[in-house]
Amino acid sequence: MQRETRVIAIVFTNVSDPIGSGFVSSLARPGGNLTGVLAYEPGIAGKWLAMLKEIAPRLKRAALFANPKTTAYDYFVQNAKTAAASLDIEVVPSPINDIADLEPKIESFARVADGALLLVPDGTLYAHRDVVIALAARYRLPAVYPWRYVVAEGGLMAYGVDVVDAFQQGASYVSRILRGENPADLPVQVPTKYETVLNLKTAKALGLSVPSSLLVRADEVIE
């Protein structure tokens, strides 16, 4: 859409790195015809890693999986590495080209103990989340996801944006632009609502005890 027009206003959601993707000049002043709602602030990677450390205190390594063709891969890797230093976790970048790459890489990663999976927002993983869930279970690896419905389908835990709220934020910008405001002057919004979801059945299958610190923060617990 950006290639097609520099005049018609475009409001986006579900964009993780709008600056790195070349959609806006800055979050405070987008400067063009695009603005919208940031999908994930840089600090989100630290939240995911901290959750993994809480549920698996011996954790030493976290493999960060995603397809660089369908997500802002470097954005998540850089922010995860920054956060990992204070948690004594090694982030292992594990890019995939398609879902067929996933099992051999997980199998290789799982040969060393005290590992976990960090699944960042990515179209390839989203489309094949059943495969991701099955592999995490097969290789007995704790995994954290950005989507609540993956936990409902058998994933261990998730921390992510309330998608309905994010789209409502985007709709408010559509309304303001239709009333005459300039998208170049509308700051990219940050998400206002997040949700934590845990699957106790999956935790039990992995031999993990869910700490009370996680339970009290959970918006939804699946038993």
N, C-alpha and C positions, 0 to 999 in steps of 0.2 A: 504493500500500500504506500509505503514511503517513496518507493521508486516511481509510483504512478502520479503522485501529487505532492506538491509542496505548498498547496493553497488550502485544500479542504482539511478541516480539523480532524485529527485522529486521536481517540482516547483509548489507551491500552490498559489491560490488566494482565496478570500472570507473566510479567517480564521481570526477570531477576536482576539483570545488569543493563539498564537502559543507556547508561553512558558508554560502557564498553561495547554495546551493540550498535552504537552510533545513532540512537534514536533521539537523544537530547544532549544539549551542551553541558547542562548541570541539572541537579535535582531541584535546586532552588529557582532557577530560571531556565526552563527548557529551551527557549530561544527559537523554536520553529513551529511547525503545525502539529507536533505530537506532545501529548502529556498523558498522565494517567496515574495508575496505582502500582507502586513497586511490589513485586511478589514477595521478595525475601530480603530483609536487611542483612548486611554483612555478618552481624553478630549471630545470625541463626545457626551458623555452623558450630559455634561454641555451645549453643544450647543442645544441639544434637549429640555432640561428643560428651557433654556433661551428663546427659541422660544415660548414655551407654556406660559411662564410668560408674554411675550410681547403681545400675542394675547388675553390672559385672565389674566389681571393684578391682579385680586382678588384670583388667584390660590393659594391654600394652600397644596393640596395633589396631588400626581401623582402616579398612579398604574402602576407598571412596569410588563408587561405581557410577558411571553415566556415559552417555554417548556425546562426545564433543560436537557432533553435527546437529544435535537437537536440544542442547542446553548450553548455558554459559559456564562451561566446565572449569576453565581457569579461574573464574570468579569464586567458585565454591572451593576449589583446591587451595587457593591462596588464603582465603579466610579460615578454612579449616586448619591449615598449618599454623597460622597465627594463634588460633585458640588452643591448639593441641599442646603447645609448649608448656603452658601452665598446668596441664592435666597429666603430664608425663605419658602422652600417647604419641605414637608415631603414625602419621597419616600416610597411607600407601596409595598414591594415585593409581587408579585402575580403569583407564578409559576402555570402552568397548565400541566396536563398529556396528554390531548388531547383536541380537539376543543370543546367537550361537556362540559368541565369544564368552558369555557369562560363566557357564559351568566350568570350563577348564581353568579360568582365572580364579574362581572361588575355590575349586578343588586344590589348586596350588597354594593359595593363600591359607587354607584351612590346615595345611600340614604343620604349621607352627601354632603352638597353643596361645591362648589369651588374645584371640582376635575377635573382631566384630565387623559388621557391615554398616556403612554409611551410604544410604541411597538418597541422592539429591534429586530435586525436581527435574524430570527428564521424560520426553515423549516415548523413547524406546522402552524404558523401565515401566512407564505407566501402561503402555499397550500390552506388555507381557508380565504384568505384576504377579500372575499366577505362577509363572516360572520362577520368579524371584523368591516368592514366599516358599515354594517347594524346595529350592536349593538351600535357602537359609535353614530350613528344618532338617534337610538331609545331612548337611555338614555341621549342624548344631552350632550355628553362629548367631549370637544376638544381633538384631538389626533394628535400625531406626529409620522411619520413613517420614516424608513430608505430608502424607495424605491419610486422613482418618479411615477412609474406606478400605485401605490396604490392611489395617488392623482388624476391621470387621470381617475381612476375608481370610484372616489367619496370621497376619504379620504380628510382630511382637509389640511394637509401640510406635507412636507417631507424635510429632509436634509440628504444627503447621498453621497456616493462615485459615481463618474462617472464610471460605470461598464466597459464601452468600454476601457477607459483609463487604468483601473486597469489590464485588460487582456493584453493590449499592453505592460504594464510594465513587466508582467509575461513573455510575449513572448521574450522580450529583454534578460531576464535571460536564457531562453531556448537557445537562439542563443549563448550567451557567454559560456554556459556550453558545447555546441556542439563544440565550438572552443577550448575547453581544460581547461576552468576555473573550479575550485573546488567549489561545492555548499557550502561546509563548510566555505569558506572564503567570500561568497557573503552575505552582510548584508540583512536582511529582509527589503524590501522597505516599505515606508509609501505611502499612496495614495497622488497623486499630484493634483487631480481635484475633487471638490465637487460641488453639485448642490442643489439649494433651489427651491422648487416648492410649489405653493399655489393654492388652489381651492376657489375662491371667492363665488361661488354658495353655496358650503358647509358652508362657514363661515356665509353667510347670513341666511341660514337655521338654524344655531345654535344661531343666534342673536349676532354674533361677528363682531366687526369692526376691519378690518385688519390695523394695524398702518403703517404709511409711512416707518418706519424703516425696516419693513419686506418687504414691496413692493419694495423698492429700491434695496434690496439685492437679490430679486428673479430672478432666471434664466428663470423661466417659470411661467406665471400666467394663470390659467384656469378660464374662465368666463362662 
